[in-house]
């Protein structure tokens, strides 16, 4: 079998069609018959032939609406024209090809029970027609940090996750630790399986396989947290040839616990990967996505933290002083509902404080001991979650790429009070610092008018002149320039 997904789609279509046609006969539909004349020795022989093609044609409108018909048509795609042409039929549409296959499946039949052996024979003819002159190239690569409940999870046509203990793969690929793959065994892993057709004799498209593996790992990291990474090696073969080893792009092992893809979650996971595959990624988002991946590959939380904070600066366009000062507030508006925003804002500010502490030469343990705040691992995980949520929403189309403007719109319409703190960022004056009590006493003394000022004010009031706040300055430097 060259194309597993095409085989599954066509078989589902044939099964649903068989059920529909059988139900039609059970509810009163009549299958027509014809008499064929066959000349014999001295006499004419007659045989009855069921008009199954006509029966199918009369009900094709209903058959075309079956759920499996659309999927089978998409899987067959351009192969429809090839198959129709090989059988002397015109056209290039998938539905006429499916109808012709169904008629071929029930040729000379008197009922519509699904004929398993005939279906496999017809499908074998289809594959030989479609893939004449091509080779089936298969690739497997170990995937760390992922477990699956199903034995095989189809991601997109030609790409799947398979459990290594039941896969057709070299033993070196089927275990998490190749050096334990001897008699002692090892820990069975999940494999990324890729299959595609290539022109016979052409070079193996290893660069394409590396890209597809990296894209799948990126999608998993955007979907969930965990130490998800591909192995350093892959294996490839053409048709039934020997497996050949090739190097993959090095990816860091990451942090966290393994992720289990449950059977119930498979549909959502496929839809998510399909959505992000179609996304247009602007430059700022692409840069943030790259920093996010770097953070996921780090084994140390403190190193990953800087990657996530750089991604946040890019996502929220915090390139100026105002943007950096309001980053935590904008992030809270995007990632939390109103009652929880203060907590997100506080943890974001703590994360930036931790980064400054580490940049100053401190360690994560020293920070926790001196500051007594939340553990660095928790702050890193929370920043990772915020970056992941923003990237997912942008790539899936739920949020515009201009997250800074979106956050401001949320804050303007929320009605929540906005806290703004002003800090004196000037350098401390040289010399001893004046106590606050002295400053207050000096301000009070300055506010009390001097005797000369009081006398001057009284004379002015008697003359009908309103006293000025500038009276009493004897220092020439306090005056404005000459007019």
C-alpha positions as CSV (number, residue, x, y, z in Angstrom):
1,X,0.0,0.0,0.0
2,X,1.5,3.3,-1.1
3,X,-1.0,5.8,0.2
4,X,-2.5,4.9,3.5
5,X,-4.8,8.0,3.8
6,X,-6.1,7.6,0.3
7,X,-6.9,3.9,0.9
8,X,-8.7,4.8,4.1
9,X,-10.7,7.5,2.5
10,X,-11.8,5.4,-0.5
11,X,-12.7,2.5,1.7
12,X,-14.8,4.7,4.0
13,X,-16.6,6.0,0.9
14,X,-17.2,2.5,-0.4
15,X,-18.6,1.3,2.9
16,X,-21.0,4.3,3.3
17,X,-22.1,3.9,-0.3
18,X,-22.7,0.1,0.3
19,X,-24.8,0.9,3.4
20,X,-26.9,3.5,1.5
21,X,-27.5,1.3,-1.5
22,X,-28.4,-1.7,0.6
23,X,-30.8,0.4,2.6
24,X,-32.5,1.6,-0.6
25,X,-33.1,-2.1,-1.7
26,X,-34.4,-3.0,1.8
27,X,-36.9,-0.2,1.7
28,X,-38.4,-1.2,-1.7
29,X,-36.1,0.0,-4.5
30,X,-35.9,-2.5,-7.3
31,X,-32.7,-3.6,-9.0
32,X,-33.2,-3.9,-12.8
33,X,-32.0,-6.8,-14.8
34,X,-31.1,-7.2,-18.5
35,X,-30.7,-10.3,-20.7
36,X,-27.5,-10.8,-22.5
37,X,-27.4,-13.0,-25.6
38,X,-24.3,-15.2,-26.1
39,X,-24.1,-17.3,-29.2
40,X,-23.2,-20.9,-28.6
41,X,-22.7,-24.0,-30.7
42,X,-26.0,-24.3,-32.7
43,X,-28.0,-22.3,-30.1
44,X,-28.1,-18.9,-28.3
45,X,-27.4,-18.7,-24.6
46,X,-29.1,-16.2,-22.4
47,X,-27.8,-14.8,-19.2
48,X,-29.2,-12.2,-16.7
49,X,-27.2,-9.2,-15.8
50,X,-28.0,-6.9,-12.9
51,X,-28.2,-3.2,-13.9
52,X,-26.1,-2.0,-10.9
53,X,-24.5,0.9,-12.8
54,X,-28.0,2.3,-13.6
55,X,-29.1,1.7,-9.9
56,X,-26.0,3.7,-8.7
57,X,-26.6,6.4,-11.3
58,X,-30.2,7.0,-10.2
59,X,-29.0,7.5,-6.6
60,X,-25.7,9.3,-7.2
61,X,-27.1,12.7,-6.0
62,X,-27.7,11.2,-2.6
63,X,-24.4,9.3,-2.6
64,X,-22.5,12.5,-3.5
65,X,-23.8,14.0,-0.2
66,X,-22.4,11.3,2.0
67,X,-19.8,12.6,4.5
68,X,-17.1,10.2,3.2
69,X,-17.6,11.3,-0.4
70,X,-16.1,14.7,0.1
71,X,-13.1,13.4,1.9
72,X,-12.5,10.7,-0.7
73,X,-12.7,13.4,-3.4
74,X,-10.2,15.6,-1.7
75,X,-7.8,12.7,-1.1
76,X,-8.0,11.5,-4.8
77,X,-7.5,15.0,-6.1
78,X,-5.6,15.2,-9.3
79,X,-5.3,11.4,-9.4
80,X,-8.9,11.4,-10.7
81,X,-8.0,12.5,-14.2
82,X,-5.2,9.9,-14.4
83,X,-7.6,7.1,-13.3
84,X,-10.4,8.2,-15.6
85,X,-8.0,8.4,-18.6
86,X,-6.6,4.9,-17.9
87,X,-10.2,3.5,-18.2
88,X,-11.0,5.4,-21.4
89,X,-13.2,8.0,-19.6
90,X,-13.0,11.8,-20.1
91,X,-12.9,14.4,-17.3
92,X,-10.7,15.4,-14.4
93,X,-13.2,15.8,-11.5
94,X,-13.0,13.5,-8.5
95,X,-16.8,12.7,-8.2
96,X,-17.1,11.1,-11.7
97,X,-14.0,9.0,-10.8
98,X,-15.6,7.9,-7.5
99,X,-18.8,7.0,-9.3
100,X,-16.8,5.0,-11.9
101,X,-15.0,3.1,-9.1
102,X,-18.2,2.3,-7.4
103,X,-19.7,1.0,-10.6
104,X,-16.6,-1.1,-11.1
105,X,-16.8,-2.4,-7.5
106,X,-20.4,-3.8,-8.0
107,X,-20.0,-4.9,-11.6
108,X,-21.9,-8.3,-12.1
109,X,-23.1,-8.1,-8.5
110,X,-26.7,-8.8,-7.5
111,X,-26.5,-7.1,-4.1
112,X,-24.6,-4.2,-2.5
113,X,-22.8,-5.9,0.3
114,X,-19.3,-4.6,0.6
115,X,-16.9,-6.8,-1.3
116,X,-13.6,-6.5,0.6
117,X,-11.4,-8.5,-1.8
118,X,-12.7,-6.8,-4.9
119,X,-12.1,-3.4,-3.3
120,X,-8.5,-4.2,-2.5
121,X,-7.9,-5.4,-6.1
122,X,-9.4,-2.3,-7.5
123,X,-7.4,-0.1,-5.1
124,X,-4.2,-1.9,-6.1
125,X,-4.9,-1.1,-9.8
126,X,-5.5,2.6,-8.8
127,X,-2.2,2.8,-7.0
128,X,-0.3,1.2,-9.9
129,X,-1.9,3.7,-12.2
130,X,-1.3,6.8,-10.1
131,X,2.3,5.9,-9.0
132,X,3.7,4.5,-12.2
133,X,7.3,5.7,-12.5
134,X,7.5,7.0,-8.9
135,X,9.0,5.7,-5.7
136,X,7.4,5.7,-2.3
137,X,9.7,7.5,0.1
138,X,9.3,6.9,3.9
139,X,10.9,8.8,6.8
140,X,10.8,8.1,10.5
141,X,12.2,10.2,13.3
142,X,12.0,9.8,17.1
143,X,9.9,12.3,19.0
144,X,10.8,13.0,22.6
145,X,8.4,14.1,25.3
146,X,5.2,12.9,23.6
147,X,3.0,9.9,24.2
148,X,-0.1,8.9,22.2
149,X,-3.0,6.7,23.3
150,X,-3.8,5.6,19.7
151,X,-1.4,3.3,17.9
152,X,-1.3,5.8,15.0
153,X,-2.5,9.4,14.7
154,X,-2.9,10.9,11.2
155,X,-1.9,14.5,11.3
156,X,-2.2,15.5,7.6
157,X,-2.1,13.3,4.5
158,X,1.3,11.7,4.5
159,X,2.3,12.7,8.1
160,X,1.4,10.7,11.2
161,X,2.5,10.0,14.8
162,X,3.0,6.3,15.4
163,X,3.9,4.3,18.5
164,X,7.4,2.9,17.9
165,X,6.7,-0.6,19.3
166,X,4.3,-1.3,16.5
167,X,5.9,0.7,13.6
168,X,7.7,-0.6,10.6
169,X,11.0,1.2,11.4
170,X,14.6,0.4,12.2
171,X,15.3,-0.5,15.8
172,X,17.6,2.5,16.3
173,X,14.6,4.8,15.7
174,X,12.2,2.9,17.8
175,X,13.7,3.6,21.2
176,X,14.3,6.8,23.0
177,X,17.9,5.8,23.9
178,X,19.7,4.2,20.9
179,X,22.6,3.0,23.0
180,X,20.1,0.9,25.0
181,X,18.7,-0.7,21.9
182,X,20.5,-4.0,22.4
183,X,19.4,-7.0,24.4
184,X,18.6,-4.8,27.4
185,X,15.9,-3.0,25.5
186,X,15.0,0.7,26.2
187,X,12.1,3.0,26.4
188,X,9.8,2.8,23.4
189,X,9.1,6.2,21.8
190,X,6.7,7.9,19.5
191,X,7.9,8.3,15.9
192,X,7.1,11.0,13.3
193,X,6.3,9.1,10.1
194,X,6.3,10.8,6.7
195,X,5.5,9.3,3.4
196,X,5.4,10.9,0.0
197,X,6.0,10.0,-3.6
198,X,9.1,11.0,-5.5
199,X,10.1,10.6,-9.1
200,X,12.0,7.3,-9.6
201,X,15.7,7.9,-9.5
202,X,15.5,11.4,-8.1
203,X,17.5,12.5,-5.1
204,X,15.7,12.0,-1.7
205,X,14.2,15.3,-0.6
206,X,15.9,15.4,2.8
207,X,15.6,19.2,3.2
208,X,11.9,19.0,2.8
209,X,11.7,16.2,5.4
210,X,13.7,18.3,7.9
211,X,11.4,21.2,7.4
212,X,8.3,19.1,7.9
213,X,9.6,17.6,11.1
214,X,10.6,21.0,12.5
215,X,7.1,22.4,11.6
216,X,5.4,19.6,13.4
217,X,7.5,20.1,16.5
218,X,6.8,23.8,16.5
219,X,3.1,23.2,16.2
220,X,3.2,20.9,19.2
221,X,5.1,23.4,21.3
222,X,2.5,26.1,20.4
223,X,-0.3,23.7,21.3
224,X,0.9,22.7,24.7
225,X,3.8,22.9,27.2
226,X,6.3,20.2,27.8
227,X,9.8,18.9,26.8
228,X,8.8,18.2,23.2
229,X,11.7,17.8,20.7
230,X,12.7,15.6,17.7
231,X,15.7,13.4,17.9
232,X,19.0,14.3,16.3
233,X,18.6,11.6,13.7
234,X,16.1,10.3,11.1
235,X,15.9,7.3,8.8
236,X,14.7,7.3,5.2
237,X,14.2,4.6,2.6
238,X,12.7,4.4,-0.9
239,X,10.1,1.7,-1.6
240,X,11.4,-1.5,0.0
241,X,15.0,-0.5,0.1
242,X,17.2,-0.4,3.2
243,X,16.8,2.3,5.8
244,X,19.4,5.0,5.6
245,X,20.4,7.3,8.5
246,X,20.5,11.1,8.1
247,X,21.0,14.1,10.4
248,X,18.2,16.4,11.6
249,X,18.4,20.0,12.6
250,X,19.6,20.1,16.2
251,X,16.8,21.0,18.6
252,X,17.2,21.5,22.4
253,X,15.5,19.0,24.7
254,X,13.5,21.6,26.5
255,X,11.9,21.4,30.0
256,X,8.8,20.0,31.6
257,X,6.9,16.7,31.7
258,X,5.9,14.6,28.7
259,X,2.7,15.4,26.9
260,X,0.1,12.7,26.2
261,X,-2.1,13.2,23.1
262,X,-5.4,11.5,24.0
263,X,-7.8,10.0,21.5
264,X,-10.5,12.6,22.3
265,X,-8.0,15.5,21.6
266,X,-6.8,14.3,18.2
267,X,-9.4,16.2,16.3
268,X,-8.7,19.5,18.0
269,X,-4.9,19.0,17.5
270,X,-5.3,18.4,13.8
271,X,-7.5,21.5,13.4
272,X,-5.0,23.6,15.3
273,X,-2.1,22.5,13.1
274,X,-4.2,23.1,10.0
275,X,-5.0,26.7,11.2
276,X,-1.4,27.7,11.9
277,X,-0.2,26.1,8.7
278,X,-2.3,28.6,6.7
279,X,-1.3,31.6,8.8
280,X,0.6,34.6,7.4
281,X,3.3,35.5,9.9
282,X,4.4,39.2,9.9
283,X,8.0,40.0,10.7
284,X,7.5,41.0,14.3
285,X,5.4,37.9,15.0
286,X,7.9,35.7,13.2
287,X,10.8,37.0,15.3
288,X,8.8,36.5,18.5
289,X,7.9,32.9,17.4
290,X,11.6,32.2,16.9
291,X,12.4,33.5,20.4
292,X,9.6,31.4,21.8
293,X,11.1,28.3,20.2
294,X,14.5,29.1,21.6
295,X,13.0,29.3,25.0
296,X,11.2,26.0,24.6
297,X,14.5,24.4,23.8
298,X,16.4,25.6,26.8
299,X,17.1,23.3,29.7
300,X,17.5,26.1,32.2
301,X,14.5,28.2,33.3
302,X,16.6,31.4,33.8
303,X,17.9,31.2,30.3
304,X,14.5,30.5,28.8
305,X,13.0,33.5,30.7
306,X,15.0,36.1,28.7
307,X,13.8,34.4,25.4
308,X,10.2,34.7,26.5
309,X,10.5,38.3,27.7
310,X,12.2,39.3,24.4
311,X,9.3,37.6,22.6
312,X,6.8,39.7,24.7
313,X,8.7,42.9,23.8
314,X,8.4,42.1,20.2
315,X,4.7,41.1,20.3
316,X,3.7,44.2,22.2
317,X,6.1,46.5,20.2
318,X,7.7,47.6,23.5
319,X,10.7,49.3,21.7
320,X,10.3,52.7,23.4
321,X,10.2,53.8,27.0
322,X,6.4,54.1,27.1
323,X,6.0,50.7,25.6
324,X,8.4,49.1,28.1
325,X,6.7,50.9,31.0
326,X,3.2,49.7,30.1
327,X,4.1,46.2,28.8
328,X,2.9,44.4,31.9
329,X,-0.4,46.3,32.0
330,X,-1.0,45.5,28.3
331,X,-0.1,41.9,28.7
332,X,-2.5,41.5,31.6
333,X,-5.3,43.0,29.5
334,X,-4.6,40.5,26.7
335,X,-4.1,37.4,28.8
336,X,-6.5,37.7,31.7
337,X,-10.0,38.8,32.6
338,X,-10.4,41.9,34.7
339,X,-10.3,40.3,38.1
340,X,-7.1,38.4,37.4
341,X,-5.2,41.2,35.6
342,X,-3.5,42.6,38.6
343,X,-1.9,39.2,39.3
344,X,-0.7,38.8,35.7
345,X,0.7,42.3,35.8
346,X,2.5,41.7,39.1
347,X,4.1,38.4,37.9
348,X,5.2,40.0,34.7
349,X,7.0,42.8,36.6
350,X,8.6,40.2,38.9
351,X,9.8,38.3,35.8
352,X,11.5,41.5,34.5
353,X,13.0,42.1,37.9
354,X,14.3,38.6,38.0
355,X,15.9,39.1,34.5
356,X,17.6,42.3,35.7
357,X,18.9,40.4,38.8
358,X,20.3,37.6,36.7
359,X,21.9,40.1,34.2
360,X,23.6,41.7,37.2
361,X,25.4,38.4,38.0
362,X,23.0,36.9,40.5
363,X,21.7,33.4,40.4
364,X,18.1,32.1,40.5
365,X,18.7,30.6,44.0
366,X,20.1,33.9,45.3
367,X,17.1,35.8,43.9
368,X,14.6,33.5,45.6
369,X,16.6,33.7,48.9
370,X,17.0,37.5,48.8
371,X,13.8,38.7,47.3
372,X,11.5,35.9,48.6
373,X,9.2,36.1,45.6
374,X,7.7,33.4,43.4
375,X,10.2,30.7,42.2
376,X,12.0,31.5,39.0
377,X,10.7,28.3,37.4
378,X,7.1,29.4,38.1
379,X,7.7,32.9,36.6
380,X,9.3,31.4,33.6
381,X,6.4,29.0,33.1
382,X,3.9,31.8,33.4
383,X,5.7,34.0,30.8
384,X,5.9,31.0,28.5
385,X,2.2,30.5,28.8
386,X,1.5,34.1,28.0
387,X,3.7,34.1,24.9
388,X,2.2,30.8,23.7
389,X,-1.4,32.2,24.2
390,X,-0.6,35.4,22.2
391,X,1.1,33.5,19.4
392,X,-1.7,31.0,19.1
393,X,-4.4,33.7,18.9
394,X,-2.5,35.6,16.3
395,X,-1.7,32.6,14.1
396,X,-5.2,31.2,14.4
397,X,-6.7,34.6,13.5
398,X,-8.4,35.4,16.8
399,X,-6.2,38.5,17.4
400,X,-4.7,41.1,15.0
401,X,-1.0,41.2,14.8
402,X,-1.0,44.7,16.3
403,X,-1.3,43.5,19.9
404,X,-0.3,46.8,21.4
405,X,-3.3,48.6,19.9
406,X,-5.6,45.7,20.8
407,X,-4.5,45.8,24.4
408,X,-5.1,49.6,24.6
409,X,-8.6,49.1,23.2
410,X,-9.3,46.5,25.9
411,X,-8.1,48.9,28.6
412,X,-10.1,51.8,27.3
413,X,-13.3,49.8,27.2
414,X,-12.9,47.8,30.4
415,X,-13.5,50.7,32.8
416,X,-10.9,49.4,35.2
417,X,-8.7,52.0,37.0
418,X,-5.2,52.2,35.6
419,X,-2.4,52.5,38.0
420,X,0.5,54.7,37.0
421,X,3.5,55.1,39.3
422,X,6.1,57.8,38.8
423,X,9.6,57.1,39.9
424,X,12.5,59.6,40.2
425,X,15.1,58.3,37.8
426,X,17.5,61.1,38.3
427,X,20.9,60.4,39.8
428,X,21.2,60.9,43.6
429,X,22.9,64.2,44.5
430,X,26.5,64.0,45.7
431,X,27.1,64.6,49.4
432,X,24.9,63.7,52.4
433,X,21.2,63.3,51.8
434,X,19.0,65.8,53.7
435,X,16.5,64.1,56.0
436,X,12.9,64.4,55.2
437,X,12.2,66.2,58.5
438,X,14.6,69.0,57.5
439,X,13.1,69.2,54.1
440,X,9.6,69.7,55.6
441,X,10.8,72.3,58.1
442,X,12.5,74.2,55.3
443,X,9.4,74.2,53.2
444,X,7.3,75.5,56.1
445,X,9.8,78.3,56.8
446,X,9.8,79.3,53.2
447,X,6.0,79.4,53.1
448,X,5.9,82.0,56.0
449,X,6.2,85.5,54.7
450,X,9.2,87.6,55.8
451,X,8.4,90.9,57.7
452,X,9.5,93.0,54.7
453,X,7.2,90.9,52.5
454,X,4.2,91.5,54.8
455,X,4.8,95.3,54.9
456,X,5.1,95.5,51.2
457,X,1.9,93.5,50.7
458,X,0.0,95.8,53.2
459,X,1.1,98.9,51.4
460,X,0.0,97.5,48.1
461,X,-3.4,96.5,49.4
462,X,-3.9,100.1,50.7
463,X,-3.0,101.5,47.3
464,X,-5.5,99.1,45.6
465,X,-2.8,96.9,44.0
466,X,-3.1,93.1,44.1
467,X,0.2,91.7,45.5
468,X,2.2,89.4,43.2
469,X,3.7,86.0,44.1
470,X,7.0,87.3,42.6
471,X,7.4,90.1,45.2
472,X,10.2,89.7,47.6
473,X,12.8,88.1,45.3
474,X,16.0,90.0,45.7
475,X,18.2,87.6,43.7
476,X,18.7,89.0,40.2
477,X,19.1,85.5,38.8
478,X,15.5,84.8,39.5
479,X,14.2,87.5,37.2
480,X,13.5,86.9,33.5
481,X,15.8,88.4,30.9
482,X,15.7,92.0,30.0
483,X,12.9,93.1,27.7
